[in-house]
């Protein structure tokens, strides 16, 4: 039986790692690297991107799906389903959600296509898709689901650390503060995603310290005993090692109701560089999965 509501997201959500791919249409972002345009998840895996990135002669550029691409997707899905729920990465980081809304308006389907700006990115966005799947399975209306997701996204805390801020500065995803010059080799910036925008919250020294500080930020949000749902991401060997330590340390403080880990995809890695680790968490009491 065909589902009444079609599900759409973009390739940064990593829904394949969550087992959602068969029921979701994933619209890919593209990465332009040394004159080649490659579709995330189709032409380019995280491992393949890391290899190309190390060999690149210029900083990669990411390209959101065009309104025309979304028009094609929505017209096809509306021929088979009554409604579409389309959930995308933060509009503060990409024009993807803007193009999705333009497409829905262009085909006169804004009443049938519910577009959600998650204010998130990466695997935390994927967790939001997982929550949407659970709520749709309960029979909730797409508009009702969208409202619940916005509340859940507002309760999600995202922290991550990068090896260098240079790529975020070059891509314009983070404003360079006055007087921000070269730092020591062991400098590790820690950032947060706040209302969909990136914010540099502190600089620490060393791999261990950046893990400890992210754990402390999570513990400070809800207390040590709050069961959580967590999405841990990484890029590069040092990033993966830090992510495993982050998972272990945080798991000792918070009983994880669910824990997911996946490599950061090419579109986001193009802006963060290598040796990234990060986490998105929200209280398990807000989850609809398995209830």
N, C-alpha and C positions, 0 to 999 in steps of 0.2 A: 504494500500500500504506500502510495506517495505521501510524504510528509506535507502537512498543510503549510508549514513555514520553512523556507529555504534558509540555510545558514551560509554567511560569507564572512571571510576575514582576509587579512593580507599576510604575506609570507613572513613577516617579522614575528608572528605569533608562535611559530614553532608548534602548531597544533598536531603535526605528525608525530612528535615525540610524546604526545598525550593520548594518542589513539583515536583522534577525532577526524582524521583525513577523509575517510569514506563518506561521512555525512556533511562535510563542509567544503565549500568552494573556496579555494585559496588563490587570491589574486596576487601575482608576484610583483615586488619591486624589482627594478633593474639596477645593476652596478656597471658603470662605465670605467674601464680600467685599461689604460694604454690603447685607447681607441676602440676597444671591444665592448659591446653592450651585452651583458649576460643576465639572464633571469634568475633571481634568487630561488633556490630550491628546484629549479628545472635544469638550468645549464651550469649551476654553480653550488656546490656544497660548502659547508664551513671549511673543511680540510682543503678543498681545492682553492678556495679564496685565500686562505692563509699562505699557500704556496705562491699564488700570483701576487699577493700583496708584498711579499718579501722581495719579489723580483721587479716590482713596478717602478717605472721611471717618473711617475707623477702620482699625486694623491687621488685615490679613487673617488668617483662622484656617484651619488645615489639618485635614482630617478623614480618618482612615484608613478603608480599606474595612472594612465590618462583618463579623463572623463569618457572618451570613446571606448576605452577598454571596459569601464564599468557599465556603460550603456549596453554593450554586448552581453556582459554577464547577467545584468538585471533583466533584459528582455528575454533571454533564454530561460532564466529561472521562473519568471512570472508567467511564462507559457505552461509551466508544469506545477506551480505552487500558487497559493492565494496571496501569501505575503513573503517578504524577505527581511531577515534580520542581519545587518551588516555591521561588524564590529572591527574597529581599526585603531592603529597606533595613534598616539597623541598628535593632535593638530598643531601643537606647539613645536613638534619635531619634524613634521612632514606634511605635505599638502594632500596626502592620500585621502584622508577623511573629507577634505574640502572637495576633491574631485568626485568622491562617491556621492556626495550631496548634489553636486552639479548634475551628475548623470541621472539621478532619480528625478530631479526637477525637469530635466530636458525631455524625458519620456513621459512626463505627466504622471509619475507614479510615487510622488512624495508621500501619499497616503498609504501606499502599499509597501514601500521600502523604508524600514526604520533603520537609520544610520546612527551609530553610536561612536562618539569620540571617547575612547577608553581613558584618555589621559595617562596611559601606560605604554609600554613597548616591550618587545621580546617575550620571553616565557611568562612573565606576569600577565601580559595580554592574553596569552594562551590559556592561563588559568581562568580568566574572565570568560573566555569562550566555553570552557568546561562548565562553568557555573551557568552560563546561558543554556547549554545543552540540558542540564539537569532541570532547570526551570521550565523550559519548553516541554520537556518530558512529563512534567506535572500538569501540563495543559494551560500554562500561563500565556496570556496574550503578549505579542512582541513588544508592545508599548509598555506593558507592565514589567516585562523582563528588562527592558532598557532602563527603566527607573531604578529597578533593583541593582542593576549593574553599576549605575552611576553612584549609588550609595556605597556599594562594595568597593569600587575603585577609590572613592574618597577615603576609605578606611585602610587601603593598602599602603604599606610603607616599602619604598624601594631605595636601597643603598647599593652603591657599587664603587669600586676602586680601579683606577687605571694606572698604567706605568708612566704615562706622560699625558699632559693635557693638550699637547700640540695639535693632535688630530681634531679634537673638539673645537679648538680655537680656529683652525684652518677652515673647518666646515661651517663655521658660524653657529654651531649648536650651543656654544658657551661663550659668553662675553669675557674678554681678557681684562682683568682688573688693572688699574693703573699701578705701575711699579712691579708688575709680576715678571720677574726675570728668571734666569736659569736657577734651578734648585739642585740639591745634592743628589748623588746617584741613588741613594736609598729613600729619597722622597716619594711618598705614595699619597696622591690626592684621593680623598673620599668625597663622593658626591651623592646627592639625593635627587629623586624626581619629585618635585613639589608642584602640584596643580598642573601637571603635564610638562613642566619646564625643568631643565637641568639646573642644579644649584651646587656650587662648590661649598661644602660645609666645613672642611678642615683638611689639613695636610699632616700626615704622620710619617714616622721613620720606620721602614722595614716591613717585610711581608707579614710577620707575626702581628705587628701592631695594627695593621689595617684590618686584619681579620678580627682582632679583639675589639676594635672600635665599632665595626659594623654589628657585632654581637651585642655590644653595649647599647647601641642605638635601638636595636630591636627590643631588647629587654626593657629599655626605658619607655618604650611606647605602650606596653601592656603589662609589664611585670613578668617575673620569671616563670610563673606556673601556668600561664595562659596557653592552651593548646593552639597550635597555629597550622595554617596551610602555607607552604613555602615553595618558591621556585628559585633555584640556584642556577646561575649562568656563568660561563667562563669563556675565555679566549686565550689560546696559547698555553704552553706547558706550565709556566709559573702561575698563570691564572687558574688552570685546572687544579694544581696542587693547593692553591689558596682556597679554592671553592670546596675541596674535600675537607680541609681543615675548618672552614666556616661551617660546613654541614655538621661535622663532628662536635665542634664546640657549642654551636647553637642547640644541637640536639640534646646536650647535657642539661641545658637550662629550660628548654621548652619541649614538652611532650609533643612531637610532631604528629598531627592527625594525618597529614599527607605531605610527602616531600617529593619534589620533582627536580631533576637536574638535566641540563642540556647545554651544548655549546652555543655561544652567541652566533647568530646568523650573519652572513656577509653584509647585509645592508646596515646593520648596527655596528658591526666590527669596523666598517669603513670609516666610521666617525670616532671610534674609541681607540683603535689600534690593538696591539696584542697585550697579553699578560693582564687581562681584565678578569675580575671576579665580582659577582654581585648577587643580590638576593631581593626578592619581592615577597612580602608576607602579609597575611591578614588573619584575624582570629577565626578559628574553626567554627565558632558558634554562628558566624554569619554565612557559612557555606550551605548550599542546597544539595551538594553532591552526596548521595548515599542516604539522604534523610528519608 
